[in-house]
Amino acid sequence: MLVMWALVFLSMAVFGVVRFVGYGFDDAIVLQKEFRARLLAQSGLAIGLHPLVEQGDPVLRQEMENGEEISVRIRPEDGRIPINIVLEYGFVDSLRTLFEMWELEPEEAAALADSLADWVDRDSQSRMNGAERDYYETLGLPELPRNQPFDSVEEMQFVRGMDRLAEKKPDWQDYFTVHSSGKLNVNGASAEAIALYTLVPLEQAEALVEQRRGEDGEEDTEDDVRFRSVEQFRIALGVPSGEFARVAPLLTVENTLLRVESEGRAGDRRVKLAVIANTTPGKAPEILAAFEN
């Protein structure tokens, strides 16, 4: 009887060890795939930052025989709306118009635009529709607003009225940046950014973006139309030169500030990494920000 109990106990112990080893083996496989996916994503960043590689280059998407994959996207970061620059130059009315395009009510759009301006200005005087410290104190946030430029796009979500914008435009963060060369890159700017800077109707800006996509209608492909000068952009947009003179110095066709997004896949594991880099010709890329999606 004792022998039988010993055999049963031994069987249970062996079974437990097998299960433990099995769990450890499975975990090791997951970790190995995670490591490989991260390594592939990091390799993609290096490829995307190479000075000879541009969006649409076949090297940005690679599928290996073992099923692993690298997918890289290069976008001009200064194609996004540089919120600090826009507020510095006093484009508050243009922001209000943009928010109305995104279906905020006029009074909501005005309040949000003024509140953004109040957040970054140096004084404590609230604008007509804005919000200064007295408003945020009622919310138990006496340290706000910071009265200095935004450090990140995420910081914008704490401004009065941004919660309402998030309801109407959940992806609003994709349209803004705190990193800027000082000029809007018209070769990568969204229709909203073009409309905000040039004051043309959104439909007119959307038509230009459609033209920029080329015959296949897809963004970031080899047949994309690239404007070689700001004047060429003006003509394509259809704005008289006299009306355009005010904003022309704020526009560029050069890619100097890039956002490189890289995804590595190994089996069922995916890792997405991104960097924002200053890519001045003749110099090594200067990484301004790095994050994992």
Secondary structure by P-SEA (a helix, b strand, c coil): caaaaaaaaaaaaaaaaaaaaaaaaaaaaaaaaaaaaaaaaaaaaaaaacccccccccccccccccccbbbbbbbccccccaaaaaaaacaaaaaaaaaaaacccaaaaaaaaaaaaaacccccccccccccaaaaaaacccccccccccccccccccccaaaaaaaaccccccccccccccccccccccaaaaaaaacccaaaaaaaaaaaaccccccccccbbbbccaaaaaaaacccccccccccccccccccbbbbbbbbbcccbbbbbbbbbbccccccccccccccc
